[in-house]
Amino acid sequence: MDEKRKIVEIVKVRAVLKALTPEAIEAMPQPQRVNDMVIIRKFPFRIGRESRVRMVDGRIVRVERPKLGGREPNNDLYLLDGGELLNISREHLQLEKHPDGYKLIDRGSACGVRIGERAVGGCDDGGEMELVDGDVFVMGTTQSPYRYQFIVLDE
């Protein structure tokens, strides 16, 4: 494989998560945000709540801390949950690609995930469900503003 083909394979966009509410957009870290989307380049793709935060001028902001001992992060995407009642767990969900399609796996979150009327996880139980191109999922309770659309690009 020539050098350009290797680069294309490395940076290939597999899918995106499109934020569907202002709160969902605001929750995404600025460096990972492309308009109202986050790019997924590899699977599994893990999502959880950013716990390294501080209040500054009445707003929640991320606090960068050095990684201890070179450890890998627990998540590929850290979301800010600005609600009084938290909807997003520190290790909330994982998106996986399988030969027969995609799965959304709840990683033992407190509030679970919903795709339409289907719910998975919550109460630290975990679980999984099929995820298809165009599905909208909600992280947290039924009133949660953290709504994202899963869009597949590599098929």
N, C-alpha and C positions, 0 to 999 in steps of 0.2 A: 504494500500500500504506500503510495507516495505521501510526502509530508503534508500537502494540502488536504488530502482525504483523511488523514489521521486527525488533523485539526478539526475538520468538519464533524467527524465522529465524536470528538471530545466535547465540542460545544453544542451539539445537537439538542434542540429543544424537544423533549418528549411530550410534555403536556403543560398546561398552565392552570393556575387557580385564579379565577376572576372574582374579585370582591363585589358583592351585590348591594352593600349598604355603606353609608359613610363611615360607620363604626368599624366595619370590616376592613375598609381601606386604611383608616387611621391605625388599626392594629398592626398592619404590616410594616416591617422595618423599611425605612426609606432606601437603604442601599440595595435591597432585594426587589423593590417595587418598580414595575414598568407600567406607568399609568395606574390602572386599578388591578394589575395582575402580578402574580409571582410565577416565575418560570421554574418548571421542574425538568431537570436534566438527567436525573437518575432515579431509579426505584431500588429499594424502598425509599419513600420520602416521609420523614417524621415531622410532626407538628405538635407544638406545645406552647405553654404560656411562658413569657419572659418574666423571670422572677427577680432579675437584677434591675430594679427600678427605684426611683426616688421622686418625691414631690418637689417640683420647682415652679414657683409662681402659680400654684394651684393646678398644675398639670403633671401628669405622670410622664416621666422621661426615662429612657434606657440609661443604665450606668454600665460603661464598659469596664470589665475586670479582666486581668490577665488569666489565661487558662492555666490551671495548676497541673504541673507534671506532664504537660503535653497531651492531656486527655482529650479524646474526641468529644464534641458536644452531644447532648442527648437528642437534639432535634436539628433538622435541616432548616426549619422555619420557626422562629420564636415570635409569637404574637403578644401584643400588649392587651390585657383585659382591663379596661378602664371602669368597669361597673362596680357598684357597691357590693353586689353579690357576684362572685366570680363564676363565669360560665366555662372558661378554658382551664384545663388542668395542666400541670407542668409537663406531663408526658401524655398528651391527649389522644392522638390518633396517628396511624401510619397508612400510607397509600402504597399498595403493592401491585406489580404487574405479574401476571401468571400466563401460561400458554393459552388459557381459555378466556382471558380478560383481566379485569382489574378488581381489586378488593380494597375496601376501607376497613381497617382493623382498629377498634377502640382499644387503647393500651391501658385500660383500667381507670378511665376517667371518672370523676365524680358525677358529672351531669350528662354524659353520653353524647351521641351524635344522632341526627335525624336526616333521612333522605325521604322527603315527602312524609307520608304517614308511617314509614318504617323507622323503627328506633333500634339502636344497638348500644350496648354499654350503659354506663351510669352506675352509681352506687359501687364504684370500683370493681365491677364485674367483668368488664372487657367484652369481647365478641367481635364478629365480623359480618360484613354483608357485601354483596356484589356492587360494583360501582361501574357505571357506563358513561360514555361520552355524553356530556350535557347535563348530567345529574347535578342537582343543587343539594348541598348538605349544610346543616346548621350545627355548629358546635355549641353544646350547652342545652339549656331548657328550651321549651317551645317559644318563649319570649325573647330568646337570645338574638342580638343583632348581628352575630358573627355568621353570616351567610356567604357561601362560596360556591361557584360553579366550576366543575371539573371538566376541562376541555382537552381532549386528546389530539395531538398534532403529529404523531409519528407513525400513523398507520397508512 
